[in-house]
Amino acid sequence: MARTAGRHFLQIPGPTNVPDRVLRAIDMPTMDHRGPEFARLTKKVLADVKHIFKCEGPVIVYPSSGTGAWEAALVNTLSPGDRVLMYETGHFATLWRGIADKLGLIPEFIESDWRRGADPEAIGARLVEDTAHEIKAVCVVHNETSTGCTSRIGEIRAALDKAAHPALLMVDTISSLASIDYRHDEWGVDVTVAGSQKGLMLPPGLAFNAVSEKALKASEQSALPKSYFGWAEILAANETGFFPYTPATNLIYGLAEAVDMLLEEGLDAVFARHDRHAEATRRAVRAWGLEILCVEPKEYSSSLTAILMPAGESADAVRRVVLENYDMSLGTGLGRVADKVFRIGHLGDFNDLTLLGTLAGVEMGLRLAGVSHQSGGVQAAMDYLSNATDAAETEPVAASR
Ligand SMILES: *Cc1c(COP(=O)(O)O)cnc(C)c1O
């Protein structure tokens, strides 16, 4: 096969592009995971990563994909036959529900049209009905990566409080952490689920549970079987800077570097950067005359945009043309929206010119694939990005999410 020159554009909503600084940090000799140098590193990184989750309590790190952290959240806190309230924001919420099912929990799904975030009122209404407190946990996806819709976690917390319901609140932040404002403690989240390969700018392979006091208490009563994912042994080993089994040492070097980079930039600046690139992307989509899948502006995702194809047009055909001609990967439509949407990832290590290159690839791909659209999307994004006044007027995202 002929060589392809230039860097591949990896514009799927995770895994994201890994910055050179993180690659260099990982590209170091593997060290003794039971030695003093590793213990020092573990203690530092476990403390620093709390700034990213905005939590005071422990963050547990697994050598796992994000899916493992979903399972860990459930098996550590719940017991067979427990009822869990979940919200169908899209494909990832549906997968999480599937895990609850397989583990012997009773998931209750609030159905939705995959075009908005979880509705705090619907959750609150169901909790008010549950006077016997049979629902033991509410599980919500913060940023639904299949649709580009964000859920308002602060308002969902308020709905639990208003219903005076004792259920645990568990939130999947796999595609929002370190891209979209998130506050574990302030929003009273009991288990935050995260992964390494999206906003954290690392390769796949690490997963996280940030846990509250209440979640730790629940874990003492939880009767679901757990071994590898059990919190107690990991927390005990972490006290001295170690793990009960071999951790992903080199990814942990990368994590330390990624956390440093995020804190150097400042989390607020990181979030503002993502908001701005998301707004520029939406302006391009509107200029093309195409439709944004998310219908609720206050729930627009800042880490990705899902774009609905005109009726009868194939999203996967556009993705194929873009990959073959411009060496760029775009996100595929998942589940119910397969071939109907494609997704532009604009999260992680990303700047104005990365976005403009990405949008140029999409606009050229639309033309080459013969999709009916108007040109001028890239221009609309450039106008927005290069207009300081405009940029200052970016609609502030709802503080509660
Ligand atoms: C990517 C993603 C997952 C799955 O994570 P894996 O690392 O593939 O297991 C789950 N939830 C959301 C919201 C995601 O974006």
The ligand as an SDF file (V2000), in Angstrom:
LIG
                    3D

 15 15  0  0  0  0  0  0  0  0999 V2000
  -16.6950    5.6850   24.9860 C   0  0  0  0  0  0  0  0  0  0  0  0
  -17.8430    5.6180   25.9410 C   0  0  0  0  0  0  0  0  0  0  0  0
  -18.1390    4.4670   26.6770 C   0  0  0  0  0  0  0  0  0  0  0  0
  -17.4120    3.1790   26.4900 C   0  0  0  0  0  0  0  0  0  0  0  0
  -16.1140    3.2200   26.9190 O   0  0  0  0  0  0  0  0  0  0  0  0
  -15.1290    2.0280   26.5290 P   0  0  0  0  0  0  0  0  0  0  0  0
  -13.7990    2.5390   26.9480 O   0  0  0  0  0  0  0  0  0  0  0  0
  -15.2760    1.8080   25.0550 O   0  0  0  0  0  0  0  0  0  0  0  0
  -15.5420    0.8280   27.2940 O   0  0  0  0  0  0  0  0  0  0  0  0
  -19.1660    4.5320   27.5950 C   0  0  0  0  0  0  0  0  0  0  0  0
  -19.8870    5.6460   27.7710 N   0  0  0  0  0  0  0  0  0  0  0  0
  -19.6600    6.7610   27.0630 C   0  0  0  0  0  0  0  0  0  0  0  0
  -20.4980    7.9790   27.2950 C   0  0  0  0  0  0  0  0  0  0  0  0
  -18.6290    6.7840   26.1150 C   0  0  0  0  0  0  0  0  0  0  0  0
  -18.4030    7.8890   25.4060 O   0  0  0  0  0  0  0  0  0  0  0  0
  1  2  1  0
  2  3  1  0
  2 14  2  0
  3  4  1  0
  3 10  2  0
  4  5  1  0
  5  6  1  0
  6  7  2  0
  6  8  1  0
  6  9  1  0
 10 11  1  0
 11 12  2  0
 12 13  1  0
 12 14  1  0
 14 15  1  0
M  END
$$$$
